[in-house]
Amino acid sequence: MNYADARRVATELEKLGYRATSQMEEADVVVLQTCTVRQQSEDKAYGKLQNLVHLKADRPDMTIAVMGCVVGVRGNESLQKRFPFVDVFMEPSTDGLPLVAHLTQEDVLGYETAVTAQRHAFQDEEVILPSHQRGKLISAPVAIVYGCSHACAFCIIPQKRGIERSRPVGEIAAEVRSLVAQGVKEVVLLGQIVDRYGYDMGGDAADGPDLADLLRVINDIEGLARIRFLTSHPSYMTDKILYAVRDLPKVMPQIEVPIQAGDDDVLVNMKRGYTQQQYRDLVQRIRAIIPDAAIHTDIIVGFPGETEAQFQQTYDVLADLRLDKTHLARYSPRPGTVSARRMADDVSDAEKRRRFHLIEALNEQVSLEKMQRWLGETVEVLVEDKHKGKWRGRTPHNKLVFFDDPRPLRGELVQVKISHAGAWSLSGTAVDTPTDEPISIPLGMM
């Protein structure tokens, strides 16, 4: 989501004549995109800001902007006092207009006019990628629902990104079409709870669009090769969505659906809204409808009050279900969340780390066993880029694949025969010519 937000701001800056640089010292404008989902991420953002103090002192005409969840949607007075050298603060999922207004020194009326013009342009014109990404960006994130209205006890997102707001189907489709015109072959549809897409527009009723309806529209876009979506919530993953994944050829058989914990009491304290058995039933349903689905999950270890026995429940669920990948986090209290206000962070850091490493080892073992099923198989790989001299891409199940080939293959769909399987990646040899046409960018977009 942060990546998609930053891309939009970069595009707006290019419309003003700016160009990207990899050297911060050379920049006339520095935009710091921030995340607060974990304490480490927030601390890193503040550290970066402190580093910018000296740069701003040496070059007072430089513009420094901060965007994202550190800013949030509920005002930034404390940030302004703490970092007075920052010129512009922007809320998450912004289109960059506050920064545009600052750079062009528009008055209030001019700013309102710019807002209206930008919204009109977004609907009626191509959304151009920043120049350094055109023809090179193969997989692009596309936000489809902003904010969140399902406040888990540990999560700061509702406070930082606001309530749930789904984007119109036509607006999303227009963005995807423009990305495809600029060389993108895969889109990843994003939402904090992506399977709640459309709920604020009546999508949970018969008369409104939901995620399955949106997937059908995006699937019909010519030139697009693949569609993924994340992150889902177990309570909102419907059979209608699963059948769309099964039936639509461009939607990849990968489901990101976090359980977070395997003990029912911990799930209640987390305010997740389902039980361990309901999650097991969901996994069974996914595998019944999409037999070869790759299922990914998230786990938080050391949530307040989590006992050794409750942690063992989580471990046992993962051992039983044998999901393709587990994203792990150690609990850290986020100020403003229910858990931070009402629950003592009573699991020691050492114990959190021990539990983390136990699940990490299980995850690696299960992943290695699952990856070995691909040995000797030929898989379709969407080639993204080169890494250490080898082409790198992903299978429909989101398995990372490396292979050698002298041809220019960025953006191509290539058949690769797998000869080696590790816990986190596969490698092999291309066995045929690419199945897609080379990328061509219209002259007007170069």
Buried (B, 14 or more C-beta within 10 A) or exposed (E): BBEBBBBBBBBBBBEEEBEEEEEEEEBEBBBBBBBBBBEEBBEEBBEBBEEBBEBBEEBEEBBBBBBBBBBBBEEBEEBEEEBEBBBBBBBBBBBBBBBBBBBEEBEEEEBEEBBEEBEEEBEEEBBBBBBBBBBBBBBBBBBBBBBBBBBBBBBBBBBBBBEBBBBBBEEBBBBBBBBBBBBBBBBBBBBBBBBBBBBBBEBEEEEBBBBBBBBBBBBEBEBBBBBBBBBBBBBBBBEEBBEBBBBBEBBBBBBBBBBBBBBBEBBBBBBBBBBBEBBBEBBEBBBEBBEEBBBBBBBBBBBBBBEEEBBBBBBEBBEEBBBBBBEBBBBBBBEBBBBBEEBEBEBEEEBBBBBBEBBBEBBBEBBEEBBBEBEEEBBBBBBBEEEEEEBBBBBBBBBBBBBEBEEEBBBBBBBBBBEEBBBEBBBBEBEEEBEBEEBEBEEEBE
